[in-house]
Amino acid sequence: MRNRLFKTKRIDQLLEFSKTDNSLKKTLSATNLVALGIGAIIGAGLFSLTGIVAAANAGPAVTISFVIAAIGCAFAGLCYAEFASMLPISGSAYTYSYVTMGEFMAWIIGWDLVLEYAVGAAMVSISWSQYLVKFLAYYDIHLPAQLVASPWEAVKLADGTEIYGIMNLPAVFIVLLVTIVLIRGIQESATMNGVVVVLKVSIVLVFIILGYAYVNPENYTPYIPANTGTFGEFGWSGVIRGAGVVFFAFIGFDAVSTAAQEAKNPQRDMPIGILGSLAVCTILYVLFAHVMTGLANYTTFAGSAAPVAIAIANTPYEWLQQLIILAILAGYTSVILVMLMGQSRVFYSMSKDGLIPKAFSDTHRIYKTPYKSNIIFFVLVSSFAAFVPVTIVGELTSIGTLFAFILVCIGIIVLRYTQPNLPRAFKTPLVPLIPILGIITCLTMMVFLPLDTWIRLIVWMVIGVAIYFMYGIRHSKLED
């Protein structure tokens, strides 16, 4: 049993499979991949979590939280780039773990990626819903309060009374819309993503340029608010905890690696897509957060998943507020699209290996997409989006992502020593230093996340291990 748990896949077999498996179309260029990364990265972390972390953890120093998170991402991104250039397979970190640490660890990471992609998509769809409510309210269109919040979230009515929601119906709607696009095909999805990425980046730049003129320097004092006496609430512990939470904002670059099997030239284009999108978005994030916390005091963002609207209210550009909210809605749509695409591609690989049912790798006869997997995840993600509060979903996504990054960094070290002569189109520099720094940075941010988030992760992993021993190991196609 022990030998089976830690038996690895042969890389030559994987590479042969990638050449012969025509189930997924190879249509993505380097530009498409960079756009996919930006499409996933610029979203909830920028437009929602920035305000949440500023109000609850870091104050204006949320910019420092973004820098810390970006450093951890850079280390992990270099490791992802090496793996993605070597193994143009759709499984991302799941596949990388399979060839370095064996089937059991591959299952663990594959199950963990559900937290990153599926739960992350739910997080973004909840924010999408909240921005839609604000957008429609401008035109005096008010959706029923009970249908725009989860049963555990209080909604304040116009008369000041508070009621609890029933379900978040707009969040379910956007997940359904994106699922339909994904089933239609990867090229159609990439085209839609490219359009909204151009719109989204343009609006971010407009916000930074126009908003900078109305920054109030007093809002930056104190830049790092004094700790309240509670660990993680302001002070440096709050800045680092904030980094752990906003780390969610960078997960788009690893979603690029899930599309490796659909890239035209993965050896060259995957590192460009991963590192290029990460570099562009890091710069935009820090500038955006700096302007946003300069326009409004960080305390005004408390309890809001739509802080950009609060910041814009401190400028004379009322017309910009509706355009930005509209761009955010389009941008969130691209984030959900890339995350759901990434999730379906990871489970596609796991299904091909026999660890989960065949339905997850069944492709549509015409569209060549894993349509059954898309439908299953629509049910899962929409359920999360409809009934789970936004803060719980965001923290779960962050801890799942950090765990995945740690295992990818470990995998690079293992593979460099076990198979040093393998051809690598891109090589992570300064191994093992860079992977070790990635492990330390990501682990530090995990430690600073709340205890209840750790408990949920452990419970989730216990469920995953049980499924593996009840189903996965019995149906695995890995040769004994």
C-alpha positions in Angstrom: 0.0 0.0 0.0 2.8 2.4 0.9 4.6 1.9 -2.4 1.3 2.6 -4.2 0.6 5.8 -2.3 3.9 7.3 -3.3 4.4 5.8 -6.7 5.0 8.6 -9.3 4.0 8.9 -12.9 6.7 8.7 -15.6 7.3 12.1 -17.3 7.9 10.5 -20.7 4.5 8.9 -20.5 2.9 12.2 -19.7 4.6 13.9 -22.6 3.6 11.2 -25.0 0.0 11.5 -23.7 0.0 15.3 -24.3 1.0 14.7 -27.9 -1.5 12.0 -28.7 -4.5 13.2 -26.6 -6.7 15.3 -28.9 -9.7 15.6 -26.6 -8.9 19.3 -26.0 -8.3 21.8 -28.8 -4.8 23.5 -29.0 -5.8 27.1 -29.8 -4.3 29.4 -27.2 -1.4 31.8 -28.0 1.0 33.5 -25.5 -1.2 36.6 -25.7 -4.3 34.5 -24.9 -2.5 33.0 -21.9 -1.3 36.4 -20.5 -4.9 37.6 -20.9 -6.2 34.6 -19.1 -3.9 35.3 -16.2 -4.8 39.0 -16.0 -8.5 38.0 -16.4 -8.3 35.8 -13.3 -5.9 38.0 -11.3 -7.7 41.4 -11.5 -11.0 40.8 -9.8 -12.2 40.1 -6.3 -8.8 40.7 -4.7 -8.6 44.2 -6.2 -12.2 45.4 -6.1 -13.4 43.7 -2.9 -10.7 42.2 -0.7 -8.6 45.4 -0.8 -11.3 47.2 1.1 -12.0 44.3 3.4 -8.4 43.9 4.4 -7.8 47.6 4.8 -10.8 47.9 7.1 -10.1 44.8 9.2 -6.4 44.1 9.1 -3.9 46.6 7.6 -5.4 50.0 7.1 -3.6 52.0 4.3 -0.8 49.5 4.6 -2.8 47.0 2.6 -0.4 48.1 -0.2 2.4 46.4 1.9 0.2 43.3 2.2 0.0 43.2 -1.6 3.8 43.5 -1.9 4.3 40.6 0.6 1.8 38.5 -1.2 3.3 39.3 -4.6 6.8 38.3 -3.4 5.4 34.9 -2.3 3.7 34.7 -5.7 6.9 35.5 -7.6 8.7 32.6 -5.9 5.8 30.2 -6.6 5.3 31.6 -10.1 8.9 30.8 -11.1 8.3 27.2 -10.0 5.0 27.0 -11.9 6.7 28.4 -15.0 9.3 25.6 -15.0 6.7 22.9 -14.5 4.3 24.3 -17.1 7.1 24.4 -19.7 8.1 20.8 -19.0 4.6 19.3 -18.7 2.1 20.8 -21.1 -0.8 18.9 -19.3 -4.0 20.3 -18.1 -3.7 19.2 -14.5 -1.5 22.0 -13.2 -0.2 21.5 -9.6 -2.0 18.1 -9.5 0.1 16.8 -12.4 3.3 18.3 -11.0 2.7 16.6 -7.7 2.0 13.3 -9.4 5.4 13.2 -11.1 7.4 14.3 -8.0 5.6 13.1 -4.8 3.3 10.3 -6.0 -0.4 9.6 -6.3 -1.5 10.3 -2.8 0.0 13.8 -2.7 -1.3 14.4 -6.2 -4.8 13.5 -4.9 -4.3 15.9 -1.9 -3.4 18.8 -4.2 -6.1 18.0 -6.7 -8.7 18.0 -3.9 -7.1 21.2 -2.4 -7.5 22.9 -5.8 -11.2 22.7 -5.4 -10.8 25.3 -2.7 -8.8 27.5 -5.0 -10.8 27.4 -8.2 -14.4 26.3 -7.4 -14.7 28.1 -4.0 -12.8 31.0 -5.5 -15.3 31.3 -8.3 -18.1 31.3 -5.7 -16.3 34.2 -3.8 -16.1 36.3 -7.0 -19.7 35.6 -8.0 -20.9 36.9 -4.6 -19.0 40.1 -5.1 -20.4 40.3 -8.7 -23.9 40.1 -7.2 -23.2 42.9 -4.7 -21.9 45.2 -7.5 -25.0 44.4 -9.6 -27.2 45.5 -6.8 -25.4 48.8 -6.6 -25.5 49.3 -10.4 -29.2 48.7 -10.6 -30.0 50.8 -7.6 -28.6 53.8 -9.5 -31.5 53.4 -11.9 -33.9 52.9 -9.0 -34.2 49.1 -9.7 -34.2 47.2 -6.4 -33.9 43.5 -6.3 -35.6 41.7 -3.3 -33.2 41.9 -0.4 -33.8 38.3 0.5 -32.6 37.1 -2.9 -29.2 38.9 -2.9 -27.6 37.5 0.3 -27.0 34.2 2.0 -29.1 33.0 4.9 -26.2 34.0 7.3 -25.8 37.6 6.0 -27.9 40.6 7.3 -29.2 43.0 4.8 -30.1 46.6 5.8 -33.3 47.9 4.2 -34.0 51.5 3.3 -35.9 52.1 6.6 -32.9 50.9 8.6 -34.2 47.5 9.6 -32.1 44.4 9.1 -33.3 41.1 7.6 -31.4 37.9 6.6 -31.2 36.6 3.1 -32.6 33.4 1.6 -30.2 32.9 -1.3 -27.9 35.0 -3.5 -29.8 34.6 -6.8 -27.7 37.0 -9.0 -24.5 35.0 -8.0 -26.2 31.8 -9.3 -27.1 33.5 -12.5 -23.6 34.6 -13.4 -22.1 31.2 -12.7 -24.8 29.7 -15.0 -23.9 32.2 -17.8 -20.2 31.5 -17.6 -20.8 27.7 -17.5 -22.7 28.0 -20.8 -19.8 29.9 -22.4 -17.2 27.3 -21.2 -19.2 24.5 -22.6 -19.2 26.2 -26.0 -15.4 26.1 -26.2 -12.0 27.3 -25.1 -11.5 29.7 -28.1 -14.9 31.3 -27.5 -14.0 31.6 -23.8 -10.6 33.1 -24.6 -12.2 35.7 -27.0 -14.7 36.8 -24.4 -12.0 36.9 -21.7 -9.8 39.1 -24.0 -12.5 41.7 -24.5 -13.3 42.1 -20.8 -9.6 42.2 -19.8 -9.0 45.2 -22.1 -12.0 46.9 -20.6 -11.0 46.0 -17.0 -7.4 47.1 -17.3 -8.5 50.4 -19.0 -10.9 51.2 -16.2 -8.2 50.4 -13.5 -5.9 52.8 -15.2 -8.6 55.5 -15.4 -9.3 55.0 -11.7 -5.6 55.4 -10.8 -5.0 58.4 -13.0 -8.2 60.4 -12.2 -8.4 59.3 -8.5 -4.8 60.3 -7.7 -5.7 64.0 -8.0 -8.3 63.7 -5.2 -6.2 61.7 -2.7 -6.4 63.1 0.8 -3.0 62.6 2.5 -4.7 62.5 5.9 -6.2 59.2 5.0 -2.7 57.6 5.1 -2.2 58.6 8.8 -1.4 56.3 10.5 -0.2 54.2 7.5 0.0 51.1 9.8 -2.7 51.6 12.4 -1.8 50.5 15.9 -2.7 46.9 16.8 -6.0 46.7 18.7 -4.6 44.1 21.1 -6.0 41.3 19.0 -3.5 39.3 16.8 -4.1 40.1 13.1 -6.1 43.3 13.7 -3.7 46.1 12.5 -0.1 46.5 13.4 2.4 44.3 11.6 0.5 41.1 12.5 -2.5 42.7 10.6 -0.3 43.5 7.6 0.9 39.9 7.3 -2.5 38.5 8.0 -3.8 40.8 5.3 -1.2 39.4 2.9 -2.5 36.0 3.6 -6.0 37.1 2.7 -5.2 39.2 -0.4 -3.0 36.4 -1.7 -6.3 35.3 -3.2 -6.0 38.2 -5.6 -3.0 36.6 -7.3 -4.2 33.1 -8.0 -4.9 33.8 -11.6 -1.4 33.1 -12.8 -1.5 29.5 -11.7 -4.9 29.1 -13.5 -2.9 29.7 -16.7 -1.1 26.5 -16.1 -4.3 24.5 -16.3 -4.7 25.5 -19.9 -1.3 24.1 -20.9 -2.8 21.3 -22.9 -4.7 23.8 -25.0 -1.7 26.0 -25.7 -0.2 26.1 -29.2 3.4 26.3 -28.0 3.3 25.5 -24.3 7.1 25.2 -23.8 7.6 28.9 -24.8 4.2 30.4 -24.0 3.4 29.0 -20.6 6.2 30.9 -18.7 5.3 34.1 -20.6 1.6 33.7 -19.6 2.3 33.0 -16.0 5.1 35.5 -15.2 3.8 38.2 -17.6 0.4 38.3 -16.1 1.8 38.3 -12.5 4.1 41.2 -13.2 1.5 43.4 -14.8 -1.1 42.8 -12.1 1.3 43.4 -9.2 2.1 46.9 -10.3 -1.6 47.7 -10.9 -2.6 46.3 -7.5 -0.2 48.4 -5.5 -1.1 51.6 -7.3 -4.8 50.9 -7.2 -4.8 50.1 -3.4 -2.7 53.2 -2.7 -5.2 55.5 -4.5 -8.3 53.8 -3.1 -7.1 54.1 0.6 -6.1 57.7 -0.2 -9.6 58.6 -1.5 -11.5 57.3 1.6 -10.5 56.5 5.1 -9.9 52.8 5.6 -12.6 52.6 8.3 -15.3 53.5 5.8 -14.7 50.2 3.9 -15.8 48.1 6.9 -18.6 45.6 6.0 -18.5 46.4 2.3 -17.6 44.0 -0.6 -17.9 47.0 -3.0 -15.3 49.5 -1.6 -14.5 51.0 -5.0 -17.8 52.7 -5.1 -17.1 54.3 -1.7 -13.8 55.6 -2.9 -15.2 57.1 -6.1 -17.8 58.9 -4.0 -14.9 61.2 -2.9 -14.3 62.4 -6.5 -16.5 64.6 -8.7 -16.6 61.8 -11.3 -20.1 60.4 -10.6 -20.3 59.2 -14.2 -17.2 57.2 -13.6 -18.8 55.3 -10.8 -21.3 53.6 -13.0 -18.8 52.9 -15.7 -16.4 51.3 -13.2 -19.1 49.2 -11.6 -20.1 48.0 -15.1 -16.4 47.2 -15.9 -16.1 45.4 -12.6 -19.1 43.3 -13.4 -17.5 42.4 -16.8 -14.1 41.8 -15.0 -15.6 39.5 -12.4 -17.2 37.5 -15.2 -13.7 36.8 -16.7 -12.4 35.8 -13.2 -15.2 33.3 -12.8 -14.6 32.0 -16.3 -10.9 31.3 -15.8 -11.4 29.7 -12.4 -14.2 27.4 -13.5 -12.1 26.5 -16.6 -9.1 25.7 -14.4 -11.2 23.6 -12.0 -12.7 21.6 -14.9 -9.2 21.0 -16.4 -7.7 19.8 -13.1 -10.6 17.3 -12.6 -10.3 16.3 -16.3 -6.7 15.1 -15.6 -7.8 13.4 -12.3 -10.6 11.6 -14.1 -8.2 10.5 -16.9 -6.1 8.9 -14.1 -9.2 7.1 -12.7 -9.1 8.9 -9.3 -12.6 10.4 -9.9 -15.5 9.3 -12.1 -15.2 9.2 -15.9 -17.9 11.9 -16.2 -15.3 14.6 -15.4 -13.3 13.8 -18.5 -16.1 13.2 -20.9 -15.8 15.8 -23.7 -18.6 17.2 -25.8 -18.8 15.6 -29.3 -18.9 19.0 -31.1 -17.3 21.5 -28.7 -14.5 19.3 -27.3 -15.0 20.6 -23.8 -15.5 18.6 -20.5 -19.1 19.6 -20.4 -20.3 17.2 -17.7 -17.6 18.5 -15.4 -18.7 22.1 -16.2 -22.3 21.2 -15.3 -21.3 19.5 -12.0 -19.2 22.4 -10.9 -22.1 24.8 -11.8 -24.2 23.0 -9.2 -21.3 23.1 -6.6 -20.2 26.6 -7.1 -23.6 28.1 -7.4 -24.6 26.4 -4.1 -21.6 28.0 -2.4 -22.4 31.4 -3.9 -26.1 31.2 -3.0 -25.7 30.2 0.7 -22.2 30.9 2.1 -21.0 34.4 3.3 -18.3 36.1 1.3 -15.6 36.4 4.1 -15.6 32.6 4.8 -15.3 31.8 1.1 -12.4 34.2 0.6 -10.3 32.9 3.4 -10.9 29.3 2.3 -9.7 30.1 -1.1 -6.5 31.8 0.2 -5.5 28.9 2.4 -6.1 26.4 -0.4 -4.0 28.4 -2.8 -1.1 28.8 -0.4 -1.1 25.1 0.3 -1.0 24.3 -3.5 1.9 26.8 -4.0 3.9 25.1 -1.2 3.6 21.7 -2.8 4.6 23.0 -6.2 7.8 24.7 -4.7 8.6 21.4 -3.0 8.1 19.5 -6.3 10.7 21.7 -8.1 13.3 20.8 -5.5 12.5 17.1 -5.6 12.5 16.9 -9.5 15.8 18.8 -9.7 17.5 16.2 -7.6 15.7 13.1 -8.8 15.7 14.0 -12.6 18.3 16.7 -13.1 18.8 16.0 -16.8 15.3 16.4 -18.0 14.9 19.1 -20.7 13.5 22.3 -19.3 12.4 25.1 -21.6 12.4 27.4 -18.6 14.4 26.9 -15.4 13.6 28.3 -12.0 16.8 30.3 -11.0 18.7 29.7 -7.8 17.2 26.3 -6.9 16.8 25.4 -4.0 16.8 29.0 -2.7 13.9 30.3 -4.7 11.6 27.3 -3.9 12.6 27.4 -0.2 11.8 31.1 -0.1 8.4 30.4 -1.7 7.7 27.7 0.9 8.6 30.0 3.8 6.6 33.0 2.5 3.5 31.0 1.7 3.7 29.0 5.0 4.1 32.3 7.0 0.9 33.7 5.4 -0.9 30.4 6.1 0.1 30.6 9.8 -1.4 34.1 10.0 -4.8 33.1 8.7 -7.6 32.7 11.3 -7.9 29.4 13.2 -11.3 28.6 11.9 -10.0 28.7 8.4 -7.4 26.1 9.3 -10.1 24.0 10.8 -12.2 24.2 7.6 -9.1 23.2 5.6 -8.4 20.2 7.8 -12.0 19.1 7.6 -12.0 19.5 3.9 -8.8 17.4 3.6 -10.2 14.6 5.8 -13.2 14.3 3.5 -10.8 14.2 0.5 -8.6 11.5 2.0 -11.7 9.4 2.8 -12.9 9.7 -0.8 -9.5 8.7 -2.1 -9.4 5.5 0.0 -13.0 4.6 -0.8 -12.9 5.4 -4.5 -9.7 6.9 -5.9 -7.1 4.2 -5.0 -9.5 1.4 -6.2 -10.0 2.9 -9.6 -6.6 4.4 -10.3 -5.0 3.6 -13.6 -1.5 4.0 -12.4 0.4 0.8 -13.1 1.5 -1.2 -10.0 
